[in-house]
């Protein structure tokens, strides 16, 4: 399986998002008037392509993630990514990361920023060796809410800093896209004055 499969999956996710966005504007039904703040739990996964600095290869693979938002704006993201496609000399990478995530605004388009910390693992050429390194990962992206329970992760960018790599700090970077399911309902309420009893 080649990197074209990963790029095709990323393109398909982008096309689905654009179609959903156009369809939402073309339909005669009105959208809910407002989304209330509240906590949420989201799980998802998708495809990823990353530039591996070791060997300068574009590695492809998949990822899974979970977002826990105790407050609508501030939460925690955990992710695992496996990059095993389009490898050269059996070089593969994987990450296990977690950290704070800040939602810039709520609505159908949901831009966010994050800073994750965790394990960056690499398998060296021809299985000669492997290593685990502290990964510091700033990133961000945008989700698109298809409905109350399904989000499209349109794009997620990360720039990873792997500390204490034998050849200096390693900094793979890349993009991911996918789909997520919301496990908690969205609170909705109509706009207008609130009546006190």
PAZAPA-4460 file (N, C-alpha, C; in steps of 0.05 Angstrom, whole numbers, plus 32768, in hexadecimal, padded with zeros to 4 digits):
% residues 197
    n_x    n_y    n_z   ca_x   ca_y   ca_z    c_x    c_y    c_z   seq   type   mol
   8011   7FE8   8000   8000   8000   8000   8012   8019   8000     1      X     A
   800C   802D   7FEF   801E   8043   7FED   8012   805C   7FFA     2      X     A
   8022   8071   7FF9   801A   808B   8005   8002   8097   7FF5     3      X     A
   7FFE   808E   7FDD   7FE7   8098   7FCD   7FCD   8091   7FDB     4      X     A
   7FCC   807A   7FE9   7FB4   8073   7FF8   7FAE   8087   800E     5      X     A
   7FC3   8090   801C   7FC0   80A3   8032   7FB7   80BE   8026     6      X     A
   7FC4   80C7   8011   7FBD   80E0   8005   7FA0   80E0   7FFA     7      X     A
   7F98   80C9   7FEF   7F7C   80C6   7FE6   7F68   80C8   7FFD     8      X     A
   7F6F   80BC   8013   7F5D   80BE   802B   7F5B   80DA   8035     9      X     A
   7F71   80E9   8035   7F70   8105   803E   7F5F   8116   802A    10      X     A
   7F62   8111   8010   7F53   811F   7FFC   7F35   8119   7FFF    11      X     A
   7F2E   80FF   8004   7F13   80F7   8007   7F06   8105   801F    12      X     A
   7F15   8107   8035   7F0A   8115   804D   7F05   8132   8047    13      X     A
   7F17   813F   8038   7F12   815B   8031   7EFA   815F   801F    14      X     A
   7EF6   814C   800B   7EDF   814E   7FF9   7EC5   814A   8008    15      X     A
   7EC5   8136   801A   7EAD   8132   802A   7EA5   814A   803A    16      X     A
   7EB9   8157   8046   7EB4   816F   8055   7EA9   8186   8044    17      X     A
   7EB5   818A   802C   7EAA   819F   801B   7E8E   8199   8011    18      X     A
   7E89   817F   800B   7E6E   8178   8003   7E5A   817C   8019    19      X     A
   7E61   8175   8031   7E4F   8179   8048   7E4B   8196   804D    20      X     A
   7E5F   81A7   804A   7E5D   81C3   804E   7E4A   81D0   803A    21      X     A
   7E4D   81C8   8020   7E3C   81D2   800B   7E1F   81C8   800F    22      X     A
   7E1D   81AF   8017   7E02   81A3   801B   7DF3   81B1   8032    23      X     A
   7E02   81B8   8046   7DF5   81C5   805D   7DEA   81E0   8056    24      X     A
   7DF7   81EE   8043   7DED   8208   803A   7DD7   8205   8026    25      X     A
   7DD7   81EF   8017   7DC3   81EC   8002   7DA8   81E2   800D    26      X     A
   7DA8   81D5   8024   7D8F   81CA   802F   7D7D   81E1   8039    27      X     A
   7D63   81DD   8037   7D4F   81F1   8040   7D4B   81F1   805E    28      X     A
   7D52   81DC   806B   7D4D   81DA   8088   7D61   81ED   8097    29      X     A
   7D57   81F8   80AC   7D68   820A   80BC   7D7A   81FA   80CE    30      X     A
   7D92   8204   80D2   7DA4   81F8   80E5   7D9C   81FF   8101    31      X     A
   7DA4   81F0   8115   7D9F   81F7   8131   7DA9   8213   8136    32      X     A
   7D9B   8222   8147   7DA1   823F   814A   7DBA   8243   815B    33      X     A
   7DC1   8230   816D   7DD8   8234   817D   7DE2   821A   8189    34      X     A
   7DFB   8219   8190   7E07   8202   819D   7E10   820B   81B9    35      X     A
   7E07   81FE   81CD   7E0E   8206   81E8   7E29   81FB   81F0    36      X     A
   7E36   8208   8203   7E50   81FE   820D   7E4B   81E5   821D    37      X     A
   7E5F   81D5   821E   7E5C   81BC   822E   7E73   81AA   822A    38      X     A
   7E74   8194   8239   7E8A   8181   8237   7E84   816E   8220    39      X     A
   7E99   8160   8216   7E95   814D   8200   7EAB   8139   8200    40      X     A
   7EA5   8121   81F5   7EB8   810C   81F1   7EB6   8104   81D4    41      X     A
   7ECD   8104   81C5   7ECE   80FE   81A9   7EE4   80E9   81A4    42      X     A
   7EDE   80D5   8193   7EF2   80C2   818A   7EF2   80C1   816C    43      X     A
   7F0A   80BC   8160   7F0B   80BB   8143   7F25   80AF   8139    44      X     A
   7F28   80B1   811F   7F40   80A6   8112   7F41   80AE   80F5    45      X     A
   7F57   80A8   80E8   7F5A   80AF   80CC   7F75   80A8   80C1    46      X     A
   7F7D   80B7   80AC   7F96   80B2   809E   7FA9   80C9   80A3    47      X     A
   7FC3   80C3   80A1   7FD8   80D8   80A6   7FEF   80D4   8093    48      X     A
   7FFC   80EA   808C   8015   80EA   807D   8029   80FD   808B    49      X     A
   8041   80F3   8090   8055   8102   809F   8070   8101   8091    50      X     A
   807E   8117   8092   8099   8118   8088   80AC   810E   809E    51      X     A
   80B8   80F7   809A   80CC   80ED   80AD   80E7   80F8   80A6    52      X     A
   80F2   8106   80B9   810C   8112   80B5   8122   80FD   80B1    53      X     A
   811F   80E6   80BE   8132   80D1   80BB   812D   80C4   809F    54      X     A
   813E   80C9   808C   813B   80BE   8072   812A   80D0   805F    55      X     A
   811F   80E6   8069   810F   80F9   805A   80FA   80EA   8049    56      X     A
   80E9   80DA   8056   80D4   80CC   8049   80B9   80D6   8052    57      X     A
   80A5   80D5   8040   8089   80DB   8047   807D   80C1   8050    58      X     A
   807A   80BD   806A   806E   80A5   8075   8050   80A9   8077    59      X     A
   8041   8094   8071   8024   8095   8073   801A   8080   8088    60      X     A
   8002   8084   8091   7FF7   8071   80A4   7FDC   807A   80AE    61      X     A
   7FD5   8071   80C6   7FBC   8078   80D2   7FBF   8083   80EF    62      X     A
   7FA9   808E   80F9   7FAA   8098   8115   7F8F   8096   8121    63      X     A
   7F8F   8094   813B   7F76   8095   814B   7F7A   80AB   8161    64      X     A
   7F63   80B7   8169   7F65   80CC   817D   7F4C   80CD   818E    65      X     A
   7F4E   80DA   81A5   7F38   80DF   81B6   7F3A   80FB   81C2    66      X     A
   7F24   810A   81C2   7F23   8125   81CD   7F10   8125   81E4    67      X     A
   7F1A   812E   81FB   7F09   8131   8213   7F08   814F   8219    68      X     A
   7EF0   815A   8217   7EED   8177   821B   7EDB   817B   8234    69      X     A
   7EE7   817F   824C   7ED7   8185   8264   7EC8   819F   8261    70      X     A
   7ED5   81B2   8252   7EC9   81CC   824C   7EC9   81CD   822D    71      X     A
   7EB6   81DC   8221   7EB5   81DC   8204   7ECE   81E6   81F7    72      X     A
   7EDD   81F8   8205   7EF5   8204   81F9   7F0F   81F5   81FF    73      X     A
   7F12   81EA   8217   7F2B   81DE   8220   7F27   81C0   8225    74      X     A
   7F3A   81B0   821B   7F38   8194   821E   7F53   8186   821C    75      X     A
   7F51   816C   8219   7F69   815B   8217   7F66   8149   81FF    76      X     A
   7F7C   8147   81EF   7F7C   8134   81D8   7F91   811F   81DD    77      X     A
   7F8A   8106   81D6   7F9D   80F0   81D6   7F9C   80E3   81BB    78      X     A
   7FB3   80DB   81B1   7FB4   80D0   8196   7FCA   80BB   8194    79      X     A
   7FC6   80A8   8181   7FDA   8094   817A   7FDB   8094   815B    80      X     A
   7FF3   8096   8150   7FF7   8096   8133   800C   8081   812B    81      X     A
   8005   8073   8116   8017   805D   810C   801E   8063   80EF    82      X     A
   8037   8067   80E9   8040   806F   80CE   8052   8058   80C3    83      X     A
   8045   8048   80B2   8053   8030   80A8   8051   802D   808A    84      X     A
   8045   8040   807C   8042   803F   805F   8057   8050   8052    85      X     A
   805F   8048   8039   8072   8057   8029   808D   8059   8037    86      X     A
   8093   8044   8046   80AC   8044   8055   80C4   803E   8044    87      X     A
   80DB   8045   804D   80F4   803F   803F   8106   8030   8053    88      X     A
   810F   8018   804B   8122   8008   805B   8115   8001   8076    89      X     A
   80FA   7FFE   8076   80EB   7FF5   808E   80EB   800A   80A4    90      X     A
   80F0   8023   809E   80EE   8038   80B3   80D0   803E   80B8    91      X     A
   80C7   803C   80D1   80AC   8043   80D8   80AC   8054   80F1    92      X     A
   8096   8063   80F5   8094   8074   810D   8078   8070   8119    93      X     A
   8076   8075   8133   805C   8076   8140   805E   8089   8158    94      X     A
   8046   8094   8160   8045   80A7   8175   802F   809F   8189    95      X     A
   8033   80A5   81A2   801E   80A4   81B6   8020   80BE   81C5    96      X     A
   800C   80CF   81C1   800D   80EB   81CB   7FF4   80F3   81D9    97      X     A
   7FF6   8107   81EB   7FDF   8112   81F9   7FE7   812E   8203    98      X     A
   7FD2   813F   8205   7FD7   815A   820F   7FBF   816C   820C    99      X     A
   7FC2   8186   8214   7FAC   8198   8212   7FA4   81A0   81F6   100      X     A
   7F8A   81A5   81F2   7F7F   81AD   81D9   7F6C   81C4   81DE   101      X     A
   7F6E   81D9   81CE   7F5D   81F1   81D2   7F4D   81F5   81B8   102      X     A
   7F33   81F6   81BB   7F21   81FB   81A5   7F1F   8219   81A2   103      X     A
   7F25   8223   818A   7F24   8240   8185   7F08   824B   8185   104      X     A
   7EF5   823C   8178   7ED9   8244   8179   7EC8   822C   8173   105      X     A
   7EAF   822C   817D   7E9D   8216   8177   7E8C   821D   815F   106      X     A
   7E7D   820A   8155   7E6D   820E   813D   7E72   81F6   812A   107      X     A
   7E6A   81F9   8111   7E6F   81E4   80FD   7E8D   81E1   80F8   108      X     A
   7E9B   81F8   80F4   7EB8   81F7   80F0   7EC5   81FC   810B   109      X     A
   7ED7   81EA   8113   7EE2   81EA   812E   7F01   81EA   812D   110      X     A
   7F0D   8201   812A   7F2B   8202   812A   7F35   81FE   8147   111      X     A
   7F4C   81F2   8149   7F58   81EC   8163   7F76   81ED   8162   112      X     A
   7F82   81F0   817A   7F9F   81EE   817D   7FA4   81DA   8194   113      X     A
   7FBC   81CE   8193   7FC3   81B9   81A7   7FE1   81B8   81AC   114      X     A
   7FE8   81AD   81C2   8004   81A7   81C8   8005   818C   81D6   115      X     A
   8010   8178   81C8   8010   815D   81D2   802D   8155   81DA   116      X     A
   802E   8143   81ED   8048   8138   81F6   8045   811A   81F8   117      X     A
   805B   810C   81F2   8059   80EF   81F4   8071   80E1   81E8   118      X     A
   806C   80C9   81DD   8081   80B8   81D2   8082   80B8   81B4   119      X     A
   809A   80BD   81A9   809F   80BA   818D   80B1   80A1   8189   120      X     A
   80A7   808E   817B   80B5   8074   8177   80BD   8071   815A   121      X     A
   80D6   8069   8155   80DF   8064   813A   80ED   8049   8138   122      X     A
   80E8   803A   8122   80F6   8022   811C   810B   8029   8106   123      X     A
   8124   8023   810C   813A   802B   80FA   813B   8018   80E2   124      X     A
   814B   8020   80CD   814C   8010   80B5   8153   7FF3   80BA   125      X     A
   8145   7FE2   80AB   814A   7FC5   80AB   8148   7FB9   80C7   126      X     A
   8138   7FC5   80D8   8133   7FBC   80F4   814E   7FBB   8103   127      X     A
   8160   7FCD   80FC   817A   7FCE   810A   8176   7FD6   8127   128      X     A
   8163   7FE6   812D   815E   7FEF   8148   8144   8000   8149   129      X     A
   813D   8008   8161   8125   8019   8164   812A   802B   817C   130      X     A
   8119   8040   817E   811D   8052   8195   8103   8061   819C   131      X     A
   8101   8069   81B5   80EB   8079   81BE   80F6   8093   81C8   132      X     A
   80E9   80A9   81C1   80F2   80C4   81C7   80DC   80D5   81D1   133      X     A
   80E2   80E8   81E2   80CE   80FC   81EB   80C6   810D   81D4   134      X     A
   80AC   810E   81CE   80A2   811E   81B8   8092   8136   81C3   135      X     A
   809A   814E   81BB   808B   8166   81C1   807D   816F   81A7   136      X     A
   8063   8172   81A8   8054   8174   818E   8040   818B   818F   137      X     A
   8048   81A3   8185   8034   81B8   8180   8024   81B1   8166   138      X     A
   800B   81B9   8165   7FFB   81B4   814E   7FE1   81C2   814E   139      X     A
   7FD1   81BD   813A   7FB6   81C9   8138   7FA8   81BF   8120   140      X     A
   7F8F   81C7   811D   7F80   81BF   8106   7F64   81C9   8107   141      X     A
   7F52   81BB   80F8   7F36   81C3   80F7   7F25   81AB   80F3   142      X     A
   7F0F   81AA   8103   7EFA   8195   80FF   7EE1   81A3   80F3   143      X     A
   7ED1   8192   80E5   7EB8   819C   80DA   7EA2   818A   80E4   144      X     A
   7E8D   8195   80F1   7E77   8185   80FC   7E63   817F   80E6   145      X     A
   7E61   8166   80DE   7E4D   815E   80CB   7E31   815F   80D7   146      X     A
   7E2F   8156   80F0   7E16   8156   80FF   7E1D   8155   811C   147      X     A
   7E09   814E   812D   7E0E   814F   814A   7E21   813A   8154   148      X     A
   7E27   8125   8144   7E37   8110   814E   7E50   810A   813D   149      X     A
   7E51   8113   8124   7E67   810C   8112   7E77   8125   810A   150      X     A
   7E91   8125   810E   7EA3   813A   8106   7EB6   812F   80F1   151      X     A
   7EBE   8141   80DE   7ED4   813B   80CC   7EEC   814A   80D5   152      X     A
   7F02   813C   80DA   7F1B   8149   80E0   7F27   8151   80C5   153      X     A
   7F22   8169   80BD   7F2A   8173   80A2   7F49   8172   809F   154      X     A
   7F56   817D   80B3   7F74   817E   80B2   7F7E   8181   80CE   155      X     A
   7F93   8172   80D5   7FA1   8174   80EF   7FBF   8175   80E9   156      X     A
   7FCB   818B   80F0   7FE8   818F   80EB   7FF8   818B   8104   157      X     A
   800F   817E   8102   8020   817B   8119   803D   817F   8111   158      X     A
   804D   818C   8122   806A   818F   811F   8076   8183   8138   159      X     A
   8082   816B   8135   808B   815C   814C   80A9   8161   8151   160      X     A
   80B0   8164   816B   80CC   8167   8173   80D4   814F   8184   161      X     A
   80E4   813D   8179   80ED   8125   8188   8108   812C   8195   162      X     A
   8108   812D   81AF   8120   8135   81BE   8133   811D   81C1   163      X     A
   814D   8124   81C3   8163   8111   81C8   8165   80FA   81B3   164      X     A
   815D   8101   819A   8162   80EE   8184   8180   80ED   817F   165      X     A
   818C   80D6   8179   81AA   80D4   8177   81B6   80E8   8163   166      X     A
   81A7   80F0   814E   81B2   8102   813A   81A7   811E   813D   167      X     A
   81A0   8126   8156   8195   8140   815B   8176   813E   815D   168      X     A
   816A   8154   8164   814C   8154   8166   813F   814E   814C   169      X     A
   812E   813A   814C   8120   8132   8133   8105   8140   8133   170      X     A
   80FD   814A   811C   80E4   8159   811B   80D2   8151   8103   171      X     A
   80C5   8139   8105   80B2   8132   80F1   8099   8144   80F2   172      X     A
   808D   8148   80DB   8075   8159   80DA   8062   814D   80C5   173      X     A
   8048   8153   80C8   8036   8148   80B5   8019   8151   80BA   174      X     A
   8007   8144   80AB   7FEB   814B   80AB   7FDB   8131   80AD   175      X     A
   7FC5   8133   80BB   7FB2   811D   80BE   7F96   8126   80B8   176      X     A
   7F84   8114   80B1   7F68   811A   80AD   7F58   8101   80B3   177      X     A
   7F3F   8105   80BB   7F2E   80ED   80C1   7F12   80F5   80C9   178      X     A
   7F06   80E3   80D9   7EEA   80E5   80E1   7EE9   80DF   80FF   179      X     A
   7ED7   80ED   810E   7ED4   80E7   812A   7EB6   80E5   8131   180      X     A
   7EB0   80D8   8147   7E95   80D4   8151   7E94   80E1   816D   181      X     A
   7E7F   80F1   8171   7E7B   80FE   818B   7E6A   80EB   819C   182      X     A
   7E74   80E4   81B3   7E66   80D1   81C5   7E52   80DF   81D8   183      X     A
   7E54   80FA   81D9   7E41   8109   81EA   7E31   811C   81D8   184      X     A
   7E17   8120   81DF   7E07   8132   81CD   7E0F   814F   81D0   185      X     A
   7E09   815E   81BB   7E0E   817B   81BB   7DF5   8189   81C7   186      X     A
   7DFA   819B   81DA   7DE4   81AA   81E6   7DDC   81C0   81D3   187      X     A
   7DC2   81C1   81CD   7DB8   81D6   81BB   7DA1   81E6   81C8   188      X     A
   7DA0   81FF   81C3   7D8B   8210   81CE   7D85   8226   81BA   189      X     A
   7D6C   8230   81B9   7D65   8246   81A7   7D70   8260   81B0   190      X     A
   7D76   8272   819D   7D7F   828D   81A4   7D66   829C   81AE   191      X     A
   7D6B   82B1   81BD   7D55   82C2   81C6   7D57   82C6   81E4   192      X     A
   7D46   82D7   81EF   7D47   82DD   820B   7D3F   82C5   821C   193      X     A
   7D4C   82C2   8233   7D46   82AC   8245   7D30   82B6   8258   194      X     A
   7D1D   82A5   825D   7D07   82AC   826F   7D0D   82A0   828A   195      X     A
   7D0C   82B1   829E   7D10   82A8   82BA   7CF5   82A4   82C8   196      X     A
   7CF3   828F   82D7   7CDA   8289   82E5   7CDE   828E   8303   197      X     A
***
